Amino acid sequence: MEEKIEKENPEKKEKLKKTKEIDKKEKKIAIENIKRVANRFFNSIGFPIFIGILLFLKTIFFYLNTISIRETIDKATVLGTIAFLATVFCMICALPNRGRTVTTIVVDILLSIILFADNVYHTYSSSVLSVAQIMNLQYGEEIMDTLPMLIQAKEILYFLDILLIIVLLCTKVVKIQKKAKTNWKMKLAKTTVGIIAIVLFLKIDVDFIEKTKEDPFNKDMQVKKSTIYGYHISDIENTINIKKQAKYTTKEVLLADYDKLKEEYDEKYGKTNYDLQGIAKEKNVIILQLESIQNFVIHKEINGKEITPNLNKFINENIEISNMFMQSYSSTADSEFSTVTSLYPMENGMSYSRYYTNAYDDIFTMFDNAGYTTSYMHGNHGFFWNRENVYKNFEVENIELKDSFADTSENIMGYLSDELLYTQAVEKLKGYDMPFVSYIVSASSHTSFSLDGLEDRSKVSIDVGKYKDTFFGNYLESVNYADYAFGIFIDKLKEANLYDDTVILLFGDHNGMDMYNEEMLDFLQETELNLTDTDIKLNYIRVACGMKIPGIENIKIEKPVSKLDIKPTFAYLIDGDEGFSLGTNMFTRKDFICLNNERIVTSRYYFDEKWYQIKNGAEIKLEELPQDERKLLEDYYEKMRKELDISISISINNLLK
């Protein structure tokens, strides 16, 4: 029996060996077949068609995360995207084999990066990128510090196919074939398709550019009407030929329309609700710009503690301005520009980085003409946002930037801590001839709100509870520290006898949170149960604001106001000359403001491509309104476009020189 088994075993072993060899060969053949099929597809016309479909799906994904986050995607946007991608990939299909495959991969990578970058930036500023921002790369740290909080896991979808292609190429599963031979009929067909595609591409591009001109200041509408790709094509053309964006080319024509506009405002809104003209004449003035402080944190508590106790106290005792709106969905520099010049900023800090040598009727000149010592203070270096050159152009007497402060031992987020800034600012103010005006810019509550560098965390007095270690929780903590430092500032002013007889205006420069941050919306819904989309959009652009005028107490301004109104308001209070200003005195009865992206906020309505009622967020259909009400809304829109045309023309053509 044992001998039999010994005789059988070698046969079984041999049989098993042959079976394994056959399986191995079959697997090898199967793998080779898979490689052959993959290579055939990878180097065929089917590959660019497949990538074109994927890019279409990525673009739809982009729209759903940005311009259509709370609404359906416009049919025109979808059809335009299909038309653009179809013509691009028809041109690619007309290329020879090797060129077709390489170009497909390059286009896929390029457009995926554009979609990803636009998505991240839209989360950051509710706007899409412009090619002009290449000039601002030196200031990229503002958004780079925030990237970890802005990038979402789902955005890997923009690059999954690219990662797969890289893996397949690196493992040599697929290879880019050399140029294949084609007969004359195929060459003729490809050439014909290519020519037709190029003609269609140029026609589509012209149509896209024309559509963007219908809404020259509204990027979201440009994207909806001409697709994200059409927007970028138009943006490149506009950047190259930027002077074409300016409606006014001569000062005389501009001033004629400006004077007419101001006369209409004076006639309709000129009356003031309070008799305060000249009340602040020869009194000291402090203009305090608070980094990222939105209005929704004012008078709010979390886990039984006020988020901003010192700001609350200041506002309660003085003048609360509950509807101050930022002028641009962009940078701190834009806020400063609007405040100083009473003009709309060229978005993304361009007013400070590119147009800083222009002549403006600035707020410092106004105060200087009234006999004030002028100063600007910020705990950052002078090269950031070109501030040193900007404020020299404004002829500020005392430019106090980071290097001019003796104690720079504590830096938060790379900037001089608010506490050190305020403490040393008061010392500098004590040495100025009076009356003085000082524009002070805080920075500790800067994105990404981690308070990195704060030595004593006990200065944060709130417990954010369930929001701990979230972007929103970090925001609340940084706002709470900024409020603590503000309290120190007020105490130091009082100790120096500079508080009682000084006018103080404080305001947030821009939003801190992105519009639809989930934790923030959860927090808002605890106190605002019927939160509409209009409420959310207004919350995004509404910043904290309060004002102290010696002798004036417990006033509340609820009508919409903006940074453009600050210079005319101070001109009214010191009985000075406001010069060229698109804003109006806050104490008058003007009941609407505009943003530089074609948004309008009135006492009752909000315009964001369409009109909405602020009270309930309901969309307004103009054709259903009474004639006088419809005319009112149309007049708001006309005035907004007039103001934006005037402002952009001044910046581009330097028409106030």
Secondary structure, DSSP 8 states (H G I E B T S, - for coil): -HHHHHHHHHHHHHHHHHHHHHHHHHHHHHHHHHHHHHHHHHTSTHHHHHHHHHHHHHHHHHHHHTTTTTS---HHHHHHHHHHHHHHHHHHHTS-HHHHHHHHHHHHHHHHHHHHHHHHHHHHHSS---GGGGGGGGGTHHHHTTHHHH--GGGGGGTHHHHHHHHHHHTTSS---------HHHHHHHHHHHHHHHHHHHHHHHHHHHHHTTSTT-HHHHHHHHHHHHHHHHHHHHHHTGGGG-S--SHHHHHHHHHHHHHHHHHHH--BSS--TTTTTT-EEEEEEETT-BGGGTT-EETTEESSHHHHHHHHHSEEETTEE-S-SS-HHHHHHHHHHSS---TTTHHHHTSTTS----HHHHHHHTT-EEEEEESS-TTGGGHHHHHHHTT-SEEE-GGG-S----EETTEE-HHHHHHHHHHHHHTS-SSEEEEEE--TT-TT---TT-S-GGG-----GGGTTSHHHHHHHHHHHHHHHHHHHHHHHHHTT-STTEEEEEEE-S-SS-TT-HHHHHHHHTT-TT--HHHHHHHHHEE-EEEEBTTB-SEEE-S-EEGGGHHHHHHHHHT----S-SS--TTB---EEE-TTS-EEESSEEESSSEEETTT--EE-GGGS-HHHHHHHHHHHHHHHHHHHHHHHHHHHTTT-
